[in-house]
Amino acid sequence: MATRGPLLAPQWAETTTTVEIKAMTVNSKQVTLAILRQRYDEPLYDSCT
């Protein structure tokens, strides 16, 4: 029987990744990107008043 060398720990590296997921929903349904691109750009308030 052949002799074996010592068991070594595997080489590995730790990396960190940031993930951000955003989803807009209306009445529990996800709004698609195509719908968002069709929206009108209107101010939230009237600056004249």
PDB file of N, CA, C, O and CB in Angstrom:
ATOM      1  N   MET A   1       0.843  -1.175   0.000  1.00  0.00           N
ATOM      2  CA  MET A   1       0.000   0.000   0.000  1.00  0.00           C
ATOM      3  C   MET A   1       0.888   1.239   0.000  1.00  0.00           C
ATOM      4  O   MET A   1       1.843   1.325   0.772  1.00  0.00           O
ATOM      5  CB  MET A   1      -0.959  -0.002   1.216  1.00  0.00           C
ATOM      6  N   ALA A   2       0.571   2.195  -0.866  1.00  0.00           N
ATOM      7  CA  ALA A   2       1.370   3.423  -0.976  1.00  0.00           C
ATOM      8  C   ALA A   2       1.011   4.386   0.150  1.00  0.00           C
ATOM      9  O   ALA A   2      -0.141   4.450   0.581  1.00  0.00           O
ATOM     10  CB  ALA A   2       1.151   4.101  -2.355  1.00  0.00           C
ATOM     11  N   THR A   3       1.986   5.120   0.613  1.00  0.00           N
ATOM     12  CA  THR A   3       1.722   6.112   1.656  1.00  0.00           C
ATOM     13  C   THR A   3       1.257   7.414   1.015  1.00  0.00           C
ATOM     14  O   THR A   3       1.694   7.775  -0.078  1.00  0.00           O
ATOM     15  CB  THR A   3       2.985   6.353   2.526  1.00  0.00           C
ATOM     16  N   ARG A   4       0.398   8.087   1.686  1.00  0.00           N
ATOM     17  CA  ARG A   4      -0.148   9.352   1.193  1.00  0.00           C
ATOM     18  C   ARG A   4       0.445  10.512   1.974  1.00  0.00           C
ATOM     19  O   ARG A   4       0.846  10.376   3.130  1.00  0.00           O
ATOM     20  CB  ARG A   4      -1.687   9.366   1.296  1.00  0.00           C
ATOM     21  N   GLY A   5       0.488  11.651   1.310  1.00  0.00           N
ATOM     22  CA  GLY A   5       0.978  12.868   1.957  1.00  0.00           C
ATOM     23  C   GLY A   5      -0.097  13.432   2.891  1.00  0.00           C
ATOM     24  O   GLY A   5      -1.195  12.882   2.969  1.00  0.00           O
ATOM     25  N   PRO A   6       0.202  14.498   3.582  1.00  0.00           N
ATOM     26  CA  PRO A   6      -0.763  15.097   4.503  1.00  0.00           C
ATOM     27  C   PRO A   6      -1.947  15.700   3.750  1.00  0.00           C
ATOM     28  O   PRO A   6      -1.806  16.123   2.603  1.00  0.00           O
ATOM     29  CB  PRO A   6      -0.083  16.170   5.360  1.00  0.00           C
ATOM     30  N   LEU A   7      -3.108  15.738   4.393  1.00  0.00           N
ATOM     31  CA  LEU A   7      -4.293  16.372   3.812  1.00  0.00           C
ATOM     32  C   LEU A   7      -4.167  17.880   3.987  1.00  0.00           C
ATOM     33  O   LEU A   7      -3.901  18.363   5.087  1.00  0.00           O
ATOM     34  CB  LEU A   7      -5.608  15.840   4.475  1.00  0.00           C
ATOM     35  N   LEU A   8      -4.357  18.609   2.915  1.00  0.00           N
ATOM     36  CA  LEU A   8      -4.251  20.061   2.947  1.00  0.00           C
ATOM     37  C   LEU A   8      -5.621  20.691   2.746  1.00  0.00           C
ATOM     38  O   LEU A   8      -6.470  20.137   2.047  1.00  0.00           O
ATOM     39  CB  LEU A   8      -3.268  20.559   1.876  1.00  0.00           C
ATOM     40  N   ALA A   9      -5.832  21.842   3.355  1.00  0.00           N
ATOM     41  CA  ALA A   9      -7.084  22.574   3.166  1.00  0.00           C
ATOM     42  C   ALA A   9      -7.139  23.105   1.739  1.00  0.00           C
ATOM     43  O   ALA A   9      -6.118  23.528   1.195  1.00  0.00           O
ATOM     44  CB  ALA A   9      -7.214  23.738   4.194  1.00  0.00           C
ATOM     45  N   PRO A  10      -8.313  23.085   1.132  1.00  0.00           N
ATOM     46  CA  PRO A  10      -8.426  23.609  -0.234  1.00  0.00           C
ATOM     47  C   PRO A  10      -8.191  25.121  -0.264  1.00  0.00           C
ATOM     48  O   PRO A  10      -8.495  25.821   0.702  1.00  0.00           O
ATOM     49  CB  PRO A  10      -9.813  23.279  -0.823  1.00  0.00           C
ATOM     50  N   GLN A  11      -7.660  25.610  -1.355  1.00  0.00           N
ATOM     51  CA  GLN A  11      -7.433  27.038  -1.525  1.00  0.00           C
ATOM     52  C   GLN A  11      -8.715  27.685  -2.040  1.00  0.00           C
ATOM     53  O   GLN A  11      -9.304  27.211  -3.011  1.00  0.00           O
ATOM     54  CB  GLN A  11      -6.248  27.304  -2.497  1.00  0.00           C
ATOM     55  N   TRP A  12      -9.143  28.755  -1.397  1.00  0.00           N
ATOM     56  CA  TRP A  12     -10.346  29.457  -1.817  1.00  0.00           C
ATOM     57  C   TRP A  12     -10.216  30.920  -1.453  1.00  0.00           C
ATOM     58  O   TRP A  12      -9.405  31.301  -0.609  1.00  0.00           O
ATOM     59  CB  TRP A  12     -11.607  28.842  -1.174  1.00  0.00           C
ATOM     60  N   ALA A  13     -11.025  31.725  -2.100  1.00  0.00           N
ATOM     61  CA  ALA A  13     -11.021  33.166  -1.850  1.00  0.00           C
ATOM     62  C   ALA A  13     -12.450  33.618  -1.602  1.00  0.00           C
ATOM     63  O   ALA A  13     -13.388  33.113  -2.219  1.00  0.00           O
ATOM     64  CB  ALA A  13     -10.389  33.950  -3.042  1.00  0.00           C
ATOM     65  N   GLU A  14     -12.604  34.554  -0.711  1.00  0.00           N
ATOM     66  CA  GLU A  14     -13.928  35.080  -0.397  1.00  0.00           C
ATOM     67  C   GLU A  14     -14.112  36.409  -1.116  1.00  0.00           C
ATOM     68  O   GLU A  14     -13.242  37.278  -1.069  1.00  0.00           O
ATOM     69  CB  GLU A  14     -14.117  35.248   1.140  1.00  0.00           C
ATOM     70  N   THR A  15     -15.251  36.556  -1.781  1.00  0.00           N
ATOM     71  CA  THR A  15     -15.561  37.811  -2.460  1.00  0.00           C
ATOM     72  C   THR A  15     -16.910  38.320  -1.962  1.00  0.00           C
ATOM     73  O   THR A  15     -17.762  37.538  -1.540  1.00  0.00           O
ATOM     74  CB  THR A  15     -15.573  37.625  -4.008  1.00  0.00           C
ATOM     75  N   THR A  16     -17.092  39.626  -2.016  1.00  0.00           N
ATOM     76  CA  THR A  16     -18.336  40.253  -1.589  1.00  0.00           C
ATOM     77  C   THR A  16     -18.967  40.938  -2.791  1.00  0.00           C
ATOM     78  O   THR A  16     -18.288  41.632  -3.548  1.00  0.00           O
ATOM     79  CB  THR A  16     -18.092  41.267  -0.429  1.00  0.00           C
ATOM     80  N   THR A  17     -20.261  40.741  -2.959  1.00  0.00           N
ATOM     81  CA  THR A  17     -20.988  41.340  -4.065  1.00  0.00           C
ATOM     82  C   THR A  17     -22.227  42.025  -3.531  1.00  0.00           C
ATOM     83  O   THR A  17     -22.907  41.498  -2.650  1.00  0.00           O
ATOM     84  CB  THR A  17     -21.360  40.285  -5.123  1.00  0.00           C
ATOM     85  N   THR A  18     -22.519  43.196  -4.060  1.00  0.00           N
ATOM     86  CA  THR A  18     -23.731  43.919  -3.691  1.00  0.00           C
ATOM     87  C   THR A  18     -24.752  43.761  -4.802  1.00  0.00           C
ATOM     88  O   THR A  18     -24.443  43.980  -5.973  1.00  0.00           O
ATOM     89  CB  THR A  18     -23.434  45.419  -3.423  1.00  0.00           C
ATOM     90  N   VAL A  19     -25.958  43.385  -4.440  1.00  0.00           N
ATOM     91  CA  VAL A  19     -27.034  43.205  -5.405  1.00  0.00           C
ATOM     92  C   VAL A  19     -28.210  44.054  -4.955  1.00  0.00           C
ATOM     93  O   VAL A  19     -28.600  44.018  -3.788  1.00  0.00           O
ATOM     94  CB  VAL A  19     -27.440  41.701  -5.542  1.00  0.00           C
ATOM     95  N   GLU A  20     -28.772  44.816  -5.879  1.00  0.00           N
ATOM     96  CA  GLU A  20     -29.936  45.639  -5.576  1.00  0.00           C
ATOM     97  C   GLU A  20     -31.027  45.295  -6.575  1.00  0.00           C
ATOM     98  O   GLU A  20     -30.820  45.373  -7.786  1.00  0.00           O
ATOM     99  CB  GLU A  20     -29.588  47.165  -5.621  1.00  0.00           C
ATOM    100  N   ILE A  21     -32.176  44.918  -6.069  1.00  0.00           N
ATOM    101  CA  ILE A  21     -33.301  44.555  -6.924  1.00  0.00           C
ATOM    102  C   ILE A  21     -34.457  45.491  -6.601  1.00  0.00           C
ATOM    103  O   ILE A  21     -34.882  45.601  -5.451  1.00  0.00           O
ATOM    104  CB  ILE A  21     -33.714  43.054  -6.725  1.00  0.00           C
ATOM    105  N   LYS A  22     -34.955  46.158  -7.624  1.00  0.00           N
ATOM    106  CA  LYS A  22     -36.077  47.060  -7.444  1.00  0.00           C
ATOM    107  C   LYS A  22     -37.192  46.626  -8.389  1.00  0.00           C
ATOM    108  O   LYS A  22     -36.944  46.321  -9.555  1.00  0.00           O
ATOM    109  CB  LYS A  22     -35.661  48.542  -7.700  1.00  0.00           C
ATOM    110  N   ALA A  23     -38.404  46.601  -7.885  1.00  0.00           N
ATOM    111  CA  ALA A  23     -39.551  46.256  -8.716  1.00  0.00           C
ATOM    112  C   ALA A  23     -40.716  47.148  -8.319  1.00  0.00           C
ATOM    113  O   ALA A  23     -41.000  47.318  -7.133  1.00  0.00           O
ATOM    114  CB  ALA A  23     -39.924  44.749  -8.572  1.00  0.00           C
ATOM    115  N   MET A  24     -41.382  47.709  -9.302  1.00  0.00           N
ATOM    116  CA  MET A  24     -42.553  48.529  -9.043  1.00  0.00           C
ATOM    117  C   MET A  24     -43.785  47.668  -9.259  1.00  0.00           C
ATOM    118  O   MET A  24     -43.898  46.980 -10.273  1.00  0.00           O
ATOM    119  CB  MET A  24     -42.580  49.793  -9.954  1.00  0.00           C
ATOM    120  N   THR A  25     -44.698  47.706  -8.314  1.00  0.00           N
ATOM    121  CA  THR A  25     -45.927  46.922  -8.445  1.00  0.00           C
ATOM    122  C   THR A  25     -47.139  47.830  -8.312  1.00  0.00           C
ATOM    123  O   THR A  25     -47.118  48.822  -7.585  1.00  0.00           O
ATOM    124  CB  THR A  25     -45.978  45.798  -7.387  1.00  0.00           C
ATOM    125  N   VAL A  26     -48.192  47.468  -9.031  1.00  0.00           N
ATOM    126  CA  VAL A  26     -49.478  48.146  -8.953  1.00  0.00           C
ATOM    127  C   VAL A  26     -50.531  47.060  -8.812  1.00  0.00           C
ATOM    128  O   VAL A  26     -50.652  46.188  -9.672  1.00  0.00           O
ATOM    129  CB  VAL A  26     -49.743  49.060 -10.215  1.00  0.00           C
ATOM    130  N   ASN A  27     -51.286  47.114  -7.731  1.00  0.00           N
ATOM    131  CA  ASN A  27     -52.312  46.094  -7.448  1.00  0.00           C
ATOM    132  C   ASN A  27     -51.716  44.695  -7.492  1.00  0.00           C
ATOM    133  O   ASN A  27     -52.286  43.793  -8.104  1.00  0.00           O
ATOM    134  CB  ASN A  27     -53.474  46.198  -8.454  1.00  0.00           C
ATOM    135  N   SER A  28     -50.589  44.517  -6.855  1.00  0.00           N
ATOM    136  CA  SER A  28     -49.895  43.228  -6.735  1.00  0.00           C
ATOM    137  C   SER A  28     -49.360  42.688  -8.057  1.00  0.00           C
ATOM    138  O   SER A  28     -48.991  41.516  -8.137  1.00  0.00           O
ATOM    139  CB  SER A  28     -50.821  42.215  -6.136  1.00  0.00           C
ATOM    140  N   LYS A  29     -49.313  43.520  -9.090  1.00  0.00           N
ATOM    141  CA  LYS A  29     -48.766  43.090 -10.379  1.00  0.00           C
ATOM    142  C   LYS A  29     -47.541  43.924 -10.685  1.00  0.00           C
ATOM    143  O   LYS A  29     -47.540  45.140 -10.493  1.00  0.00           O
ATOM    144  CB  LYS A  29     -49.821  43.217 -11.520  1.00  0.00           C
ATOM    145  N   GLN A  30     -46.493  43.260 -11.163  1.00  0.00           N
ATOM    146  CA  GLN A  30     -45.257  43.960 -11.448  1.00  0.00           C
ATOM    147  C   GLN A  30     -45.397  44.791 -12.716  1.00  0.00           C
ATOM    148  O   GLN A  30     -45.924  44.324 -13.726  1.00  0.00           O
ATOM    149  CB  GLN A  30     -44.102  42.972 -11.581  1.00  0.00           C
ATOM    150  N   VAL A  31     -44.916  46.030 -12.648  1.00  0.00           N
ATOM    151  CA  VAL A  31     -44.933  46.930 -13.797  1.00  0.00           C
ATOM    152  C   VAL A  31     -43.690  46.643 -14.627  1.00  0.00           C
ATOM    153  O   VAL A  31     -42.575  46.638 -14.104  1.00  0.00           O
ATOM    154  CB  VAL A  31     -44.988  48.438 -13.352  1.00  0.00           C
ATOM    155  N   THR A  32     -43.879  46.409 -15.904  1.00  0.00           N
ATOM    156  CA  THR A  32     -42.758  46.072 -16.774  1.00  0.00           C
ATOM    157  C   THR A  32     -42.012  47.323 -17.210  1.00  0.00           C
ATOM    158  O   THR A  32     -42.525  48.435 -17.095  1.00  0.00           O
ATOM    159  CB  THR A  32     -43.244  45.298 -17.997  1.00  0.00           C
ATOM    160  N   LEU A  33     -40.816  47.135 -17.704  1.00  0.00           N
ATOM    161  CA  LEU A  33     -40.005  48.245 -18.167  1.00  0.00           C
ATOM    162  C   LEU A  33     -40.667  48.942 -19.352  1.00  0.00           C
ATOM    163  O   LEU A  33     -40.546  50.159 -19.493  1.00  0.00           O
ATOM    164  CB  LEU A  33     -38.607  47.761 -18.546  1.00  0.00           C
ATOM    165  N   ALA A  34     -41.356  48.204 -20.194  1.00  0.00           N
ATOM    166  CA  ALA A  34     -42.036  48.798 -21.350  1.00  0.00           C
ATOM    167  C   ALA A  34     -43.111  49.785 -20.899  1.00  0.00           C
ATOM    168  O   ALA A  34     -43.278  50.838 -21.514  1.00  0.00           O
ATOM    169  CB  ALA A  34     -42.661  47.699 -22.231  1.00  0.00           C
ATOM    170  N   ILE A  35     -43.833  49.457 -19.841  1.00  0.00           N
ATOM    171  CA  ILE A  35     -44.859  50.361 -19.320  1.00  0.00           C
ATOM    172  C   ILE A  35     -44.211  51.607 -18.720  1.00  0.00           C
ATOM    173  O   ILE A  35     -44.705  52.719 -18.908  1.00  0.00           O
ATOM    174  CB  ILE A  35     -45.730  49.644 -18.262  1.00  0.00           C
ATOM    175  N   LEU A  36     -43.109  51.420 -18.002  1.00  0.00           N
ATOM    176  CA  LEU A  36     -42.428  52.568 -17.409  1.00  0.00           C
ATOM    177  C   LEU A  36     -41.913  53.531 -18.468  1.00  0.00           C
ATOM    178  O   LEU A  36     -41.904  54.743 -18.249  1.00  0.00           O
ATOM    179  CB  LEU A  36     -41.278  52.101 -16.537  1.00  0.00           C
ATOM    180  N   ARG A  37     -41.494  53.019 -19.591  1.00  0.00           N
ATOM    181  CA  ARG A  37     -40.989  53.879 -20.662  1.00  0.00           C
ATOM    182  C   ARG A  37     -42.112  54.671 -21.329  1.00  0.00           C
ATOM    183  O   ARG A  37     -41.839  55.692 -21.959  1.00  0.00           O
ATOM    184  CB  ARG A  37     -40.255  53.043 -21.705  1.00  0.00           C
ATOM    185  N   GLN A  38     -43.362  54.232 -21.210  1.00  0.00           N
ATOM    186  CA  GLN A  38     -44.489  54.917 -21.827  1.00  0.00           C
ATOM    187  C   GLN A  38     -45.093  55.994 -20.932  1.00  0.00           C
ATOM    188  O   GLN A  38     -45.944  56.758 -21.388  1.00  0.00           O
ATOM    189  CB  GLN A  38     -45.545  53.920 -22.195  1.00  0.00           C
ATOM    190  N   ARG A  39     -44.681  56.071 -19.692  1.00  0.00           N
ATOM    191  CA  ARG A  39     -45.302  56.999 -18.755  1.00  0.00           C
ATOM    192  C   ARG A  39     -44.997  58.438 -19.159  1.00  0.00           C
ATOM    193  O   ARG A  39     -44.014  58.719 -19.844  1.00  0.00           O
ATOM    194  CB  ARG A  39     -44.815  56.728 -17.318  1.00  0.00           C
ATOM    195  N   TYR A  40     -45.857  59.323 -18.721  1.00  0.00           N
ATOM    196  CA  TYR A  40     -45.675  60.744 -18.975  1.00  0.00           C
ATOM    197  C   TYR A  40     -44.854  61.346 -17.851  1.00  0.00           C
ATOM    198  O   TYR A  40     -45.072  61.039 -16.679  1.00  0.00           O
ATOM    199  CB  TYR A  40     -47.035  61.466 -19.111  1.00  0.00           C
ATOM    200  N   ASP A  41     -43.927  62.189 -18.205  1.00  0.00           N
ATOM    201  CA  ASP A  41     -43.134  62.885 -17.197  1.00  0.00           C
ATOM    202  C   ASP A  41     -43.875  64.154 -16.802  1.00  0.00           C
ATOM    203  O   ASP A  41     -43.834  65.156 -17.515  1.00  0.00           O
ATOM    204  CB  ASP A  41     -41.698  63.213 -17.726  1.00  0.00           C
ATOM    205  N   GLU A  42     -44.544  64.104 -15.675  1.00  0.00           N
ATOM    206  CA  GLU A  42     -45.295  65.242 -15.171  1.00  0.00           C
ATOM    207  C   GLU A  42     -44.798  65.554 -13.775  1.00  0.00           C
ATOM    208  O   GLU A  42     -44.463  64.650 -13.010  1.00  0.00           O
ATOM    209  CB  GLU A  42     -46.825  64.964 -15.175  1.00  0.00           C
ATOM    210  N   PRO A  43     -44.750  66.839 -13.442  1.00  0.00           N
ATOM    211  CA  PRO A  43     -44.320  67.184 -12.086  1.00  0.00           C
ATOM    212  C   PRO A  43     -45.351  66.717 -11.055  1.00  0.00           C
ATOM    213  O   PRO A  43     -46.536  66.575 -11.358  1.00  0.00           O
ATOM    214  CB  PRO A  43     -44.094  68.707 -11.962  1.00  0.00           C
ATOM    215  N   LEU A  44     -44.880  66.488  -9.860  1.00  0.00           N
ATOM    216  CA  LEU A  44     -45.772  66.048  -8.793  1.00  0.00           C
ATOM    217  C   LEU A  44     -46.578  67.198  -8.220  1.00  0.00           C
ATOM    218  O   LEU A  44     -47.566  66.973  -7.520  1.00  0.00           O
ATOM    219  CB  LEU A  44     -44.981  65.381  -7.692  1.00  0.00           C
ATOM    220  N   TYR A  45     -46.176  68.411  -8.504  1.00  0.00           N
ATOM    221  CA  TYR A  45     -46.915  69.567  -8.002  1.00  0.00           C
ATOM    222  C   TYR A  45     -46.867  70.674  -9.052  1.00  0.00           C
ATOM    223  O   TYR A  45     -46.017  70.662  -9.943  1.00  0.00           O
ATOM    224  CB  TYR A  45     -46.328  70.063  -6.640  1.00  0.00           C
ATOM    225  N   ASP A  46     -47.778  71.619  -8.940  1.00  0.00           N
ATOM    226  CA  ASP A  46     -47.839  72.752  -9.849  1.00  0.00           C
ATOM    227  C   ASP A  46     -47.047  73.890  -9.226  1.00  0.00           C
ATOM    228  O   ASP A  46     -47.435  74.409  -8.179  1.00  0.00           O
ATOM    229  CB  ASP A  46     -49.317  73.177 -10.139  1.00  0.00           C
ATOM    230  N   SER A  47     -45.951  74.286  -9.845  1.00  0.00           N
ATOM    231  CA  SER A  47     -45.090  75.318  -9.274  1.00  0.00           C
ATOM    232  C   SER A  47     -45.658  76.723  -9.439  1.00  0.00           C
ATOM    233  O   SER A  47     -45.113  77.675  -8.880  1.00  0.00           O
ATOM    234  CB  SER A  47     -43.728  75.250  -9.907  1.00  0.00           C
ATOM    235  N   CYS A  48     -46.757  76.870 -10.207  1.00  0.00           N
ATOM    236  CA  CYS A  48     -47.343  78.192 -10.427  1.00  0.00           C
ATOM    237  C   CYS A  48     -48.244  78.630  -9.279  1.00  0.00           C
ATOM    238  O   CYS A  48     -48.562  79.814  -9.174  1.00  0.00           O
ATOM    239  CB  CYS A  48     -48.129  78.199 -11.715  1.00  0.00           C
ATOM    240  N   THR A  49     -48.652  77.728  -8.438  1.00  0.00           N
ATOM    241  CA  THR A  49     -49.582  78.113  -7.358  1.00  0.00           C
ATOM    242  C   THR A  49     -48.845  78.432  -6.091  1.00  0.00           C
ATOM    243  O   THR A  49     -49.466  78.773  -5.084  1.00  0.00           O
ATOM    244  CB  THR A  49     -50.592  77.007  -7.092  1.00  0.00           C
TER     245      THR A  49
END
